[in-house]
Amino acid sequence: MIKVYSTPSCPYCVTLKVFLKQHNIEFEDIDVSQDKKAREEMVKKSGQMGVPVVDIDGEIVVGFDREKICKLLNIKE
């Protein structure tokens, strides 16, 4: 399961979600600006407050690290 911790006002979050959709990758979008519990979970996993944070089967990616996300999801560009 892929979780994307994001906020509506974050341009990198929007770009990341569009990228995942273009590659038909299903994900759970978690708005940490509205969900305090999810925000705490994100900080515990990533060690910081910045978004986006992507949890790919327990692998944490901070920011829209296209190369790392492609590698983890086996996306060929």
C-alpha positions as CSV (number, residue, x, y, z in Angstrom):
1,M,0.0,0.0,0.0
2,I,1.2,3.5,-0.9
3,K,0.5,6.4,1.4
4,V,1.0,10.0,0.3
5,Y,1.1,12.5,3.2
6,S,0.4,15.9,1.7
7,T,-1.3,19.2,2.0
8,P,-3.6,20.9,-0.6
9,S,-1.3,24.0,-0.9
10,C,1.9,22.1,-1.6
11,P,2.9,22.2,-5.3
12,Y,5.2,19.2,-5.0
13,C,2.4,17.2,-3.5
14,V,0.2,18.0,-6.5
15,T,2.9,17.1,-9.0
16,L,3.6,13.8,-7.1
17,K,0.0,12.8,-7.2
18,V,-0.4,13.6,-10.9
19,F,2.8,11.6,-11.6
20,L,1.4,8.5,-9.7
21,K,-2.0,8.8,-11.5
22,Q,-0.2,9.0,-14.9
23,H,1.5,5.7,-14.1
24,N,-1.8,4.1,-12.8
25,I,-0.3,3.7,-9.3
26,E,-3.0,3.5,-6.6
27,F,-2.3,5.4,-3.4
28,E,-4.0,6.7,-0.3
29,D,-3.9,10.5,-0.1
30,I,-3.6,11.8,3.5
31,D,-4.1,15.5,4.1
32,V,-1.9,16.2,7.1
33,S,-3.2,19.8,7.3
34,Q,-6.5,18.4,8.5
35,D,-5.5,15.2,10.2
36,K,-3.4,15.7,13.4
37,K,-3.0,12.0,14.0
38,A,-1.8,11.4,10.4
39,R,0.6,14.4,10.7
40,E,2.1,12.8,13.9
41,E,2.4,9.5,12.1
42,M,4.2,11.2,9.2
43,V,6.6,13.0,11.5
44,K,7.3,9.7,13.3
45,K,8.1,7.9,10.0
46,S,10.1,10.7,8.3
47,G,11.6,12.6,11.2
48,Q,10.4,16.0,9.8
49,M,7.4,18.1,9.0
50,G,7.9,18.7,5.2
51,V,5.6,17.3,2.6
52,P,5.1,15.3,0.6
53,V,6.2,12.1,2.4
54,V,5.6,8.9,0.5
55,D,5.3,5.5,2.3
56,I,5.9,2.7,-0.2
57,D,5.5,-0.6,1.6
58,G,7.5,0.8,4.6
59,E,10.1,2.7,2.5
60,I,9.9,6.4,3.3
61,V,10.6,8.9,0.6
62,V,10.7,12.6,1.6
63,G,9.8,15.0,-1.1
64,F,9.1,14.2,-4.8
65,D,12.2,12.2,-5.4
66,R,11.2,11.0,-8.8
67,E,14.3,8.7,-9.3
68,K,13.8,6.9,-5.9
69,I,10.0,6.6,-6.4
70,C,10.5,5.2,-9.9
71,K,13.0,2.6,-8.6
72,L,10.8,1.6,-5.7
73,L,7.7,1.2,-7.9
74,N,9.5,-0.3,-10.9
75,I,8.4,2.6,-13.2
76,K,10.3,2.8,-16.4
77,E,10.4,6.3,-17.9
